[in-house]
Amino acid sequence: VSVLIPEGDISLSNVEGVHHIFTEVNKLLRKSGKYPLFELQLVGKRKNNLLKEDYFSIHPNRLITEHFKTDLLIIPALHTDIMKVMDQNRDLLPWIVEQHRQGTEIMSICTGAFLLAATGLLSGKSCATHWIHAEEFREMFPDINLLKDEIMTDENGIYTSGAAFSYLNLMLYIIEKYTDRDIMIFISKVFAIDTNRHKQSQFIIFQGHKHHEDNAVLQVQEFIEDHYHQKITVDELATLV
């Protein structure tokens, strides 16, 4: 398993979380008299990457210029200015595509879906990402079927997860796929992950769709938001616009 370390502000908790969970799976396999299954490595463009305004640093042990085989490539979430981080990592896109061409499965966490989508590998496929960035994602990648409510997707070995820590459920899905259900359930108990969580809809804060060009509808939307505590009639709204 290779965790990609893009340049710029990425989720350190994703990197550590993936490492922690796979390490625990290996420990469990050893206790069961089996060989550890997951060999984890961090892959980047250089051996040192500063995160969070120099508060943290992370050190990939493999470079994308090296020749190696990986079965699963994980793209962590992009933070702060997503477009800036994407611009910093445009040169990673052909490398990700080449890994997939060689048979590597790809998994994006949260807003890491933006970087994955930019490769073209999600075109015509379904995808999940953080609900806050749903409209932005749809505008940038209209050819991708974004499932705003879903906590994860699997499109023939291309996996995506929804908001923030919903990637933990995707991790359980991956673990069950490559080990068995008993190990997955044990890991879910160790990390207190709810295995019955399949949607992120209960966390979504209503934002309203305003990315359209109908000024009358937009005016009505804004009026309702400003006067939601009052009784409003359709006639009143019609008169307004």
ZADO-1210 file (C-alpha; in nm, 4 decimals, padded with zeros to 6 digits):
<atoms>
<atom x="00.0000" y="00.0000" z="00.0000" code="VAL" pos="1"/>
<atom x="00.1404" y="00.3389" z="-00.1005" code="SER" pos="2"/>
<atom x="00.0167" y="00.6620" z="00.0539" code="VAL" pos="3"/>
<atom x="00.0795" y="00.9480" z="-00.1860" code="LEU" pos="4"/>
<atom x="00.2241" y="01.2604" z="-00.0223" code="ILE" pos="5"/>
<atom x="00.1372" y="01.5543" z="-00.2502" code="PRO" pos="6"/>
<atom x="00.3040" y="01.8928" z="-00.2121" code="GLU" pos="7"/>
<atom x="00.1244" y="02.1522" z="-00.0001" code="GLY" pos="8"/>
<atom x="-00.1376" y="02.1314" z="00.2716" code="ASP" pos="9"/>
<atom x="-00.2717" y="01.7765" z="00.3003" code="ILE" pos="10"/>
<atom x="-00.4350" y="01.5800" z="00.5830" code="SER" pos="11"/>
<atom x="-00.1714" y="01.4480" z="00.8188" code="LEU" pos="12"/>
<atom x="-00.4437" y="01.2621" z="01.0113" code="SER" pos="13"/>
<atom x="-00.5251" y="01.0618" z="00.6956" code="ASN" pos="14"/>
<atom x="-00.1644" y="00.9496" z="00.6601" code="VAL" pos="15"/>
<atom x="-00.1278" y="00.8563" z="01.0262" code="GLU" pos="16"/>
<atom x="-00.4727" y="00.6966" z="01.0400" code="GLY" pos="17"/>
<atom x="-00.4090" y="00.4708" z="00.7408" code="VAL" pos="18"/>
<atom x="-00.0724" y="00.3693" z="00.8875" code="HIS" pos="19"/>
<atom x="-00.2215" y="00.2995" z="01.2318" code="HIS" pos="20"/>
<atom x="-00.5119" y="00.0896" z="01.1050" code="ILE" pos="21"/>
<atom x="-00.3094" y="-00.1240" z="00.8636" code="PHE" pos="22"/>
<atom x="-00.0463" y="-00.1767" z="01.1356" code="THR" pos="23"/>
<atom x="-00.3152" y="-00.3084" z="01.3712" code="GLU" pos="24"/>
<atom x="-00.4445" y="-00.5426" z="01.1001" code="VAL" pos="25"/>
<atom x="-00.0920" y="-00.6829" z="01.0577" code="ASN" pos="26"/>
<atom x="-00.0606" y="-00.7319" z="01.4359" code="LYS" pos="27"/>
<atom x="-00.3900" y="-00.9220" z="01.4400" code="LEU" pos="28"/>
<atom x="-00.2812" y="-01.1415" z="01.1505" code="LEU" pos="29"/>
<atom x="00.0444" y="-01.2263" z="01.3303" code="ARG" pos="30"/>
<atom x="-00.1461" y="-01.3190" z="01.6485" code="LYS" pos="31"/>
<atom x="-00.3614" y="-01.5482" z="01.4334" code="SER" pos="32"/>
<atom x="-00.0516" y="-01.7243" z="01.3051" code="GLY" pos="33"/>
<atom x="-00.0737" y="-01.5650" z="00.9634" code="LYS" pos="34"/>
<atom x="00.1654" y="-01.3483" z="00.7666" code="TYR" pos="35"/>
<atom x="00.1124" y="-00.9696" z="00.7823" code="PRO" pos="36"/>
<atom x="-00.0654" y="-00.8625" z="00.4660" code="LEU" pos="37"/>
<atom x="-00.0047" y="-00.4899" z="00.4301" code="PHE" pos="38"/>
<atom x="00.3331" y="-00.3305" z="00.3630" code="GLU" pos="39"/>
<atom x="00.2933" y="00.0459" z="00.3877" code="LEU" pos="40"/>
<atom x="00.5110" y="00.3092" z="00.2230" code="GLN" pos="41"/>
<atom x="00.4896" y="00.6839" z="00.1755" code="LEU" pos="42"/>
<atom x="00.5517" y="00.8082" z="-00.1787" code="VAL" pos="43"/>
<atom x="00.6282" y="01.1645" z="-00.2847" code="GLY" pos="44"/>
<atom x="00.8270" y="01.3910" z="-00.5116" code="LYS" pos="45"/>
<atom x="01.0900" y="01.4523" z="-00.2426" code="ARG" pos="46"/>
<atom x="01.1991" y="01.2985" z="00.0861" code="LYS" pos="47"/>
<atom x="01.0808" y="01.5879" z="00.3031" code="ASN" pos="48"/>
<atom x="00.7474" y="01.7663" z="00.2893" code="ASN" pos="49"/>
<atom x="00.6480" y="02.0459" z="00.5274" code="LEU" pos="50"/>
<atom x="00.2852" y="02.0608" z="00.6377" code="LEU" pos="51"/>
<atom x="00.0728" y="02.3097" z="00.8289" code="LYS" pos="52"/>
<atom x="00.2971" y="02.6140" z="00.7943" code="GLU" pos="53"/>
<atom x="00.6075" y="02.4252" z="00.9087" code="ASP" pos="54"/>
<atom x="00.4458" y="02.2842" z="01.2244" code="TYR" pos="55"/>
<atom x="00.4753" y="01.9298" z="01.0938" code="PHE" pos="56"/>
<atom x="00.6926" y="01.7515" z="00.8419" code="SER" pos="57"/>
<atom x="00.6460" y="01.4179" z="00.6743" code="ILE" pos="58"/>
<atom x="00.9121" y="01.2063" z="00.5101" code="HIS" pos="59"/>
<atom x="00.8230" y="00.9806" z="00.2162" code="PRO" pos="60"/>
<atom x="01.0461" y="00.6741" z="00.1960" code="ASN" pos="61"/>
<atom x="00.9916" y="00.6293" z="-00.1777" code="ARG" pos="62"/>
<atom x="01.0030" y="00.8752" z="-00.4669" code="LEU" pos="63"/>
<atom x="00.7770" y="00.8693" z="-00.7714" code="ILE" pos="64"/>
<atom x="01.0925" y="00.8596" z="-00.9864" code="THR" pos="65"/>
<atom x="01.1772" y="00.5156" z="-00.8454" code="GLU" pos="66"/>
<atom x="01.0539" y="00.1935" z="-01.0016" code="HIS" pos="67"/>
<atom x="00.8316" y="-00.0072" z="-00.7694" code="PHE" pos="68"/>
<atom x="00.5027" y="-00.1967" z="-00.7737" code="LYS" pos="69"/>
<atom x="00.2135" y="-00.1076" z="-00.5467" code="THR" pos="70"/>
<atom x="-00.1271" y="-00.2728" z="-00.5223" code="ASP" pos="71"/>
<atom x="-00.3175" y="00.0151" z="-00.3635" code="LEU" pos="72"/>
<atom x="-00.2394" y="00.3867" z="-00.3942" code="LEU" pos="73"/>
<atom x="-00.4092" y="00.6163" z="-00.1403" code="ILE" pos="74"/>
<atom x="-00.4550" y="00.9901" z="-00.2023" code="ILE" pos="75"/>
<atom x="-00.5123" y="01.1877" z="00.1211" code="PRO" pos="76"/>
<atom x="-00.7420" y="01.4879" z="00.1583" code="ALA" pos="77"/>
<atom x="-00.6311" y="01.8281" z="00.0303" code="LEU" pos="78"/>
<atom x="-00.6718" y="02.1133" z="00.2773" code="HIS" pos="79"/>
<atom x="-00.7206" y="02.4919" z="00.2794" code="THR" pos="80"/>
<atom x="-00.6939" y="02.6060" z="-00.0850" code="ASP" pos="81"/>
<atom x="-00.7760" y="02.2968" z="-00.2907" code="ILE" pos="82"/>
<atom x="-00.6998" y="02.4619" z="-00.6246" code="MET" pos="83"/>
<atom x="-00.3573" y="02.5754" z="-00.5009" code="LYS" pos="84"/>
<atom x="-00.2687" y="02.2225" z="-00.3881" code="VAL" pos="85"/>
<atom x="-00.3902" y="02.0821" z="-00.7200" code="MET" pos="86"/>
<atom x="-00.1766" y="02.3310" z="-00.9127" code="ASP" pos="87"/>
<atom x="00.1232" y="02.2283" z="-00.7030" code="GLN" pos="88"/>
<atom x="00.0723" y="01.8660" z="-00.8002" code="ASN" pos="89"/>
<atom x="-00.0230" y="01.8683" z="-01.1693" code="ARG" pos="90"/>
<atom x="00.2902" y="01.6665" z="-01.2438" code="ASP" pos="91"/>
<atom x="00.1554" y="01.3822" z="-01.0273" code="LEU" pos="92"/>
<atom x="-00.1450" y="01.3238" z="-01.2538" code="LEU" pos="93"/>
<atom x="00.0282" y="01.1227" z="-01.5314" code="PRO" pos="94"/>
<atom x="00.2129" y="00.9224" z="-01.2642" code="TRP" pos="95"/>
<atom x="-00.1183" y="00.8275" z="-01.0959" code="ILE" pos="96"/>
<atom x="-00.2649" y="00.7286" z="-01.4344" code="VAL" pos="97"/>
<atom x="00.0402" y="00.5147" z="-01.5093" code="GLU" pos="98"/>
<atom x="00.0089" y="00.3370" z="-01.1732" code="GLN" pos="99"/>
<atom x="-00.3527" y="00.2525" z="-01.2519" code="HIS" pos="100"/>
<atom x="-00.2582" y="00.1344" z="-01.6010" code="ARG" pos="101"/>
<atom x="-00.0155" y="-00.1086" z="-01.4382" code="GLN" pos="102"/>
<atom x="-00.2945" y="-00.2583" z="-01.2271" code="GLY" pos="103"/>
<atom x="-00.2794" y="-00.0474" z="-00.9108" code="THR" pos="104"/>
<atom x="-00.6079" y="00.0219" z="-00.7341" code="GLU" pos="105"/>
<atom x="-00.6615" y="00.3874" z="-00.6378" code="ILE" pos="106"/>
<atom x="-00.8305" y="00.5225" z="-00.3257" code="MET" pos="107"/>
<atom x="-00.9006" y="00.8907" z="-00.2558" code="SER" pos="108"/>
<atom x="-00.9902" y="01.0259" z="00.0862" code="ILE" pos="109"/>
<atom x="-01.2340" y="01.3172" z="00.1172" code="CYS" pos="110"/>
<atom x="-01.1135" y="01.6072" z="-00.1035" code="THR" pos="111"/>
<atom x="-00.8356" y="01.3906" z="-00.2420" code="GLY" pos="112"/>
<atom x="-01.1088" y="01.3102" z="-00.4963" code="ALA" pos="113"/>
<atom x="-01.0286" y="01.6415" z="-00.6670" code="PHE" pos="114"/>
<atom x="-00.6757" y="01.5246" z="-00.7473" code="LEU" pos="115"/>
<atom x="-00.8036" y="01.1822" z="-00.8536" code="LEU" pos="116"/>
<atom x="-01.0736" y="01.3382" z="-01.0730" code="ALA" pos="117"/>
<atom x="-00.8165" y="01.5609" z="-01.2443" code="ALA" pos="118"/>
<atom x="-00.6451" y="01.2461" z="-01.3788" code="THR" pos="119"/>
<atom x="-00.9552" y="01.1568" z="-01.5811" code="GLY" pos="120"/>
<atom x="-00.9784" y="00.8145" z="-01.4149" code="LEU" pos="121"/>
<atom x="-01.3201" y="00.9010" z="-01.2670" code="LEU" pos="122"/>
<atom x="-01.4779" y="01.0194" z="-01.5918" code="SER" pos="123"/>
<atom x="-01.8182" y="00.8554" z="-01.6353" code="GLY" pos="124"/>
<atom x="-01.7904" y="00.6959" z="-01.2912" code="LYS" pos="125"/>
<atom x="-01.9455" y="00.7590" z="-00.9503" code="SER" pos="126"/>
<atom x="-01.7555" y="00.9365" z="-00.6772" code="CYS" pos="127"/>
<atom x="-01.7843" y="01.0685" z="-00.3196" code="ALA" pos="128"/>
<atom x="-01.6118" y="01.3656" z="-00.1565" code="THR" pos="129"/>
<atom x="-01.6699" y="01.6137" z="00.1241" code="HIS" pos="130"/>
<atom x="-02.0267" y="01.7480" z="00.1034" code="TRP" pos="131"/>
<atom x="-01.9038" y="02.1058" z="00.1604" code="ILE" pos="132"/>
<atom x="-01.7209" y="02.0937" z="-00.1744" code="HIS" pos="133"/>
<atom x="-01.9940" y="01.9121" z="-00.3704" code="ALA" pos="134"/>
<atom x="-02.1015" y="02.2034" z="-00.5913" code="GLU" pos="135"/>
<atom x="-01.7417" y="02.3053" z="-00.6566" code="GLU" pos="136"/>
<atom x="-01.6626" y="01.9469" z="-00.7559" code="PHE" pos="137"/>
<atom x="-01.9645" y="01.9249" z="-00.9901" code="ARG" pos="138"/>
<atom x="-01.8671" y="02.2482" z="-01.1636" code="GLU" pos="139"/>
<atom x="-01.5101" y="02.1318" z="-01.2178" code="MET" pos="140"/>
<atom x="-01.5943" y="01.7731" z="-01.3196" code="PHE" pos="141"/>
<atom x="-01.9434" y="01.7623" z="-01.4790" code="PRO" pos="142"/>
<atom x="-01.8689" y="01.4249" z="-01.6409" code="ASP" pos="143"/>
<atom x="-01.8402" y="01.2542" z="-01.2996" code="ILE" pos="144"/>
<atom x="-02.1455" y="01.1265" z="-01.1119" code="ASN" pos="145"/>
<atom x="-02.0917" y="01.2816" z="-00.7681" code="LEU" pos="146"/>
<atom x="-02.2936" y="01.0998" z="-00.5005" code="LEU" pos="147"/>
<atom x="-02.3206" y="01.3739" z="-00.2398" code="LYS" pos="148"/>
<atom x="-02.4878" y="01.1554" z="00.0251" code="ASP" pos="149"/>
<atom x="-02.2605" y="00.8535" z="-00.0039" code="GLU" pos="150"/>
<atom x="-01.9860" y="00.7747" z="00.2432" code="ILE" pos="151"/>
<atom x="-01.7863" y="00.5694" z="-00.0088" code="MET" pos="152"/>
<atom x="-01.7828" y="00.4368" z="-00.3649" code="THR" pos="153"/>
<atom x="-01.6113" y="00.1476" z="-00.5401" code="ASP" pos="154"/>
<atom x="-01.5818" y="00.1672" z="-00.9174" code="GLU" pos="155"/>
<atom x="-01.3912" y="-00.1465" z="-01.0136" code="ASN" pos="156"/>
<atom x="-01.0957" y="-00.0807" z="-00.7872" code="GLY" pos="157"/>
<atom x="-01.1191" y="00.2988" z="-00.7786" code="ILE" pos="158"/>
<atom x="-01.2401" y="00.3928" z="-00.4318" code="TYR" pos="159"/>
<atom x="-01.3511" y="00.7295" z="-00.2938" code="THR" pos="160"/>
<atom x="-01.4755" y="00.8406" z="00.0476" code="SER" pos="161"/>
<atom x="-01.6961" y="01.1233" z="00.1707" code="GLY" pos="162"/>
<atom x="-01.6335" y="01.3924" z="00.4297" code="ALA" pos="163"/>
<atom x="-01.3361" y="01.3847" z="00.6664" code="ALA" pos="164"/>
<atom x="-01.3318" y="01.0716" z="00.8849" code="PHE" pos="165"/>
<atom x="-01.5789" y="00.8780" z="00.6710" code="SER" pos="166"/>
<atom x="-01.2623" y="00.7310" z="00.5173" code="TYR" pos="167"/>
<atom x="-01.2547" y="00.5026" z="00.8224" code="LEU" pos="168"/>
<atom x="-01.5554" y="00.3158" z="00.6848" code="ASN" pos="169"/>
<atom x="-01.3825" y="00.2825" z="00.3501" code="LEU" pos="170"/>
<atom x="-01.0798" y="00.1421" z="00.5328" code="MET" pos="171"/>
<atom x="-01.3034" y="-00.1249" z="00.6880" code="LEU" pos="172"/>
<atom x="-01.4377" y="-00.2048" z="00.3413" code="TYR" pos="173"/>
<atom x="-01.0828" y="-00.2470" z="00.2079" code="ILE" pos="174"/>
<atom x="-00.9802" y="-00.4599" z="00.5071" code="ILE" pos="175"/>
<atom x="-01.2760" y="-00.6948" z="00.4654" code="GLU" pos="176"/>
<atom x="-01.2064" y="-00.7227" z="00.0931" code="LYS" pos="177"/>
<atom x="-00.8442" y="-00.8293" z="00.1442" code="TYR" pos="178"/>
<atom x="-00.8763" y="-01.0266" z="00.4715" code="THR" pos="179"/>
<atom x="-01.2161" y="-01.1405" z="00.5991" code="ASP" pos="180"/>
<atom x="-01.5212" y="-01.0168" z="00.7842" code="ARG" pos="181"/>
<atom x="-01.4045" y="-01.1309" z="01.1278" code="ASP" pos="182"/>
<atom x="-01.0879" y="-00.9228" z="01.1053" code="ILE" pos="183"/>
<atom x="-01.2839" y="-00.6241" z="00.9766" code="MET" pos="184"/>
<atom x="-01.5278" y="-00.6460" z="01.2693" code="ILE" pos="185"/>
<atom x="-01.2439" y="-00.6764" z="01.5210" code="PHE" pos="186"/>
<atom x="-01.0714" y="-00.3677" z="01.3765" code="ILE" pos="187"/>
<atom x="-01.4009" y="-00.1756" z="01.3826" code="SER" pos="188"/>
<atom x="-01.4271" y="-00.2520" z="01.7548" code="LYS" pos="189"/>
<atom x="-01.0654" y="-00.1578" z="01.8266" code="VAL" pos="190"/>
<atom x="-01.1088" y="00.1805" z="01.6583" code="PHE" pos="191"/>
<atom x="-01.4766" y="00.2251" z="01.7589" code="ALA" pos="192"/>
<atom x="-01.5905" y="00.2672" z="01.3964" code="ILE" pos="193"/>
<atom x="-01.9635" y="00.2305" z="01.3328" code="ASP" pos="194"/>
<atom x="-01.9995" y="-00.0367" z="01.0635" code="THR" pos="195"/>
<atom x="-02.3631" y="00.0615" z="01.0001" code="ASN" pos="196"/>
<atom x="-02.2768" y="00.4066" z="00.8715" code="ARG" pos="197"/>
<atom x="-02.3432" y="00.4183" z="00.4965" code="HIS" pos="198"/>
<atom x="-02.4451" y="00.7801" z="00.4338" code="LYS" pos="199"/>
<atom x="-02.3120" y="01.1242" z="00.5190" code="GLN" pos="200"/>
<atom x="-02.6505" y="01.2902" z="00.4639" code="SER" pos="201"/>
<atom x="-02.7139" y="01.3347" z="00.8373" code="GLN" pos="202"/>
<atom x="-02.4057" y="01.5581" z="00.8566" code="PHE" pos="203"/>
<atom x="-02.4850" y="01.7772" z="00.5558" code="ILE" pos="204"/>
<atom x="-02.5751" y="02.1371" z="00.6361" code="ILE" pos="205"/>
<atom x="-02.8286" y="02.2764" z="00.3886" code="PHE" pos="206"/>
<atom x="-02.6618" y="02.5280" z="00.1591" code="GLN" pos="207"/>
<atom x="-02.9085" y="02.5587" z="-00.1267" code="GLY" pos="208"/>
<atom x="-02.8225" y="02.5471" z="-00.4937" code="HIS" pos="209"/>
<atom x="-02.7409" y="02.8985" z="-00.6151" code="LYS" pos="210"/>
<atom x="-02.5030" y="02.8222" z="-00.8986" code="HIS" pos="211"/>
<atom x="-02.7583" y="02.8995" z="-01.1676" code="HIS" pos="212"/>
<atom x="-02.8359" y="03.2029" z="-01.3836" code="GLU" pos="213"/>
<atom x="-03.2002" y="03.2571" z="-01.2873" code="ASP" pos="214"/>
<atom x="-03.1945" y="03.5940" z="-01.1093" code="ASN" pos="215"/>
<atom x="-03.5619" y="03.5774" z="-01.0122" code="ALA" pos="216"/>
<atom x="-03.5200" y="03.2398" z="-00.8426" code="VAL" pos="217"/>
<atom x="-03.2030" y="03.3620" z="-00.6714" code="LEU" pos="218"/>
<atom x="-03.3889" y="03.6664" z="-00.5397" code="GLN" pos="219"/>
<atom x="-03.6636" y="03.4396" z="-00.4035" code="VAL" pos="220"/>
<atom x="-03.4076" y="03.2105" z="-00.2403" code="GLN" pos="221"/>
<atom x="-03.2389" y="03.5001" z="-00.0639" code="GLU" pos="222"/>
<atom x="-03.5732" y="03.6450" z="00.0487" code="PHE" pos="223"/>
<atom x="-03.6764" y="03.3109" z="00.2023" code="ILE" pos="224"/>
<atom x="-03.3413" y="03.2779" z="00.3810" code="GLU" pos="225"/>
<atom x="-03.3744" y="03.6294" z="00.5250" code="ASP" pos="226"/>
<atom x="-03.7405" y="03.5864" z="00.6276" code="HIS" pos="227"/>
<atom x="-03.7592" y="03.2167" z="00.7161" code="TYR" pos="228"/>
<atom x="-03.9145" y="03.3022" z="01.0551" code="HIS" pos="229"/>
<atom x="-04.2156" y="03.4631" z="00.8852" code="GLN" pos="230"/>
<atom x="-04.5132" y="03.3072" z="00.7097" code="LYS" pos="231"/>
<atom x="-04.4396" y="03.3383" z="00.3359" code="ILE" pos="232"/>
<atom x="-04.6859" y="03.2723" z="00.0553" code="THR" pos="233"/>
<atom x="-04.6221" y="03.1850" z="-00.3061" code="VAL" pos="234"/>
<atom x="-04.8255" y="03.4924" z="-00.4084" code="ASP" pos="235"/>
<atom x="-04.5934" y="03.7120" z="-00.2024" code="GLU" pos="236"/>
<atom x="-04.2867" y="03.5634" z="-00.3673" code="LEU" pos="237"/>
<atom x="-04.4394" y="03.5990" z="-00.7124" code="ALA" pos="238"/>
<atom x="-04.5211" y="03.9638" z="-00.6465" code="THR" pos="239"/>
<atom x="-04.1642" y="04.0201" z="-00.5266" code="LEU" pos="240"/>
<atom x="-04.0076" y="03.9119" z="-00.8554" code="VAL" pos="241"/>
</atoms>
